[in-house]
Amino acid sequence: MAFTGELAISTRGLRKTYRRLNGSKHVAVEGLDLDVPVGGVHGFLGPNGSGKTTTIRMLLGLIRADQGTMRVFDQPVPARLPDVVGRVGAIVEQPKFFPNFSGRRNLLLLAGAIGADSRLVEVVLGDVGLADRAKDRYRTYSLGMKQRLAIAATLLKDPDLLIFDEPTNGLDPAGIREIRDVMRGLAGRGKTVLVSSHILAEVEQVADTVSIIARGRMIADGRVSDLLGTGAARTVRVGVAVPGTAGSLLEAQGWTVRRDGHQLLVDGAPDPARITEILARQGLFVDELTPVKVDLESVFLELTAGQGPGTRPPDEHPHGRRAAGSDS
């Protein structure tokens, strides 16, 4: 779908290839049309090697695209990147901080280096929930705290767009929750957050809109609520005394029926009430009728089935958590 309204990021026909050691070419991004609306959190999802990091690097001017166009806040990049770079903050790799300096001192040094108002240091420490640990040495921080300090560093120039590439990679559940809360807080302040991630349950909790890519191509995008409503078949769990007979009756309606122990899983019924109606006409009465919750992971797996890459582009993460049944 095409997002309506103002866009923070827009690409058209984006293409990037890499040359392998044997001389052959690997297409990392192929004809990618990506739209990120202004405001809220936008999840950028895809199997490992699908081109997420490559796309982000092209947007930031770190590598060149072979073909296609890119716009950030309606300015063509990389040609006009200097005009909009002040509105963009990004974490693509783990930033370097002085381990024996406090979090506050690290940010004060960075603020001085980029010409930011030093008074913003206390503000951004509060934004990421590190105000009470600001005087502690960086080397004593947990991985989640280090990531929050990195986010604080990107906020020193008060950007309108924040780009985070796998920000929760390697974090424990507490650290993941902390980063999620920070992203939602930033979105609540009117910022636009683009987050590349393979931890689908976390993206579902934090993102307003998503784009899903596979092998460098866009395969789905839109509001999370819309994808959850239409991205996968609506399944209903049916409990009935004679599942065999009930299954045949429901299949005769053109619906897909699967056995799950002594119960049935029915896909395609327009309304669960229709299931009870069909069975009741034949004297069969259900003792359970439960819609099966569709989550973003099931939509993702359905859309990317068979899309696993053969080779990882050189700038994609070489490791990371696996989503159940898929690579990130």
C-alpha angles and dihedrals in degrees: 000000000000114000115232123222130031118345126214091195132018129172130179127195092346114183134178129172132187128204115234124220090259090057097254122125126245118202107220097173123021124188094327118186107189126175123185113186121221113262131025132040119306117197117215107201137178144128118283109287094020093126104262097129092039090055093048092049091052091050091052093048093245093123132016125249117232093215141353137053133274130195129188114193086348093302118121113244142241088014094057098025093118088060094057104025090095089062093053130076120183142181110197098146131020105278120231119248130175105261096210095048122085121252089251094051092048090055093045090054091048092048090053092049094053097037096248123152107267089218088070090068093078091044095053092043087058092045091060096038098251100114092108093049098040094110095050119101116262092236090063093057122107118239090259092052091049090053091049090051088052089054090048088054091056090051095059091091092044096237124197093214125045121191118197120184110203093330094176097046109139096003125134119238092269092052092047090052091050093053091045091053091049092052093049090048091053092049089049089058091056099264123139113231122195109192124186109203145147096201093100099183089057093048090050090055096047109028128088094188134014142196120205120200134181127186089357095304131108111246102168140359138165143092114335091233091055094048091050090051098048109011095087136023115278106247127200124194111221126195115197135155095240106035094172095059092039091051092054091050092051094046088054086065090062094255125134113246127190129181118237105181107294092344136075130233110209124195126189102028108140092215130010088228089067089062093057090045094053094047096042090057087063094045094258116132125195123228094190132031111169128162109229109233113244111216132188092257093060090047090048094049092047093050096044098042108141092006098109112135125242095212134025116231111243095251098049119103110274092211142018143126120311122231111226107282097355145070120241 
